[in-house]
Amino acid sequence: MHSEDQPHSPAAANPAPMYEMIELLYFAYRDFVGDADRLLETYGFGRAHHRVLHFVARHPGLTIAELLDILAITKQSLNRVLKELVAQDFIEARAGAEDRRQRRLHATGKGGDLALKLARAQTRRLAAAMRCLGPDAKSDAAAFLLEMIDRQQRARVLALIGAPISADAHVRARS
């Protein structure tokens, strides 16, 4: 039985802080995004640009509303970043096939190249860590990360990422 499935007890509602895990997660994330940050600096971009470019490159044809939902940011925040990426020819907005007023976002060749460079930089760090942890590292890490996502969002996230590891991790997380 998972802790989420157990009745709520005072100890479960108020667990002792896991400072070491909180700090490890912080430092791992800092270094993970730092690899991409250094590359983004050469373009005058930041993490917000990276997130937008990543999801547009991975999901060509996203609408602005879909991207706002994925990133959970305000339209104002997205507009500033998107305007810069469009102006510098990393992303283009095309009219929708069914509704010409709708804007569908696509990475340009230049945007796709940058998104791939960023993904490769982060993949190198992930791959190096997983090599040290053995054959189940990828599925164990995916299961852990999936469990960190709010339960009501997991199916949506799994559908969005569409990777085979996702289904395996979901099964492992439930067993």
PyMOL commands that set and color helices and strands:
alter all, ss='L'
color gray80, all
select helices_A, chain A and resi 3-5+10-13+19-41+47-58+64-71+75-87+109-131+137-148+151-161+164-174
alter helices_A, ss='H'
color red, helices_A
select strands_A, chain A and resi 62-63+91-95+103-107
alter strands_A, ss='S'
color yellow, strands_A
deselect
rebuild
show_as cartoon
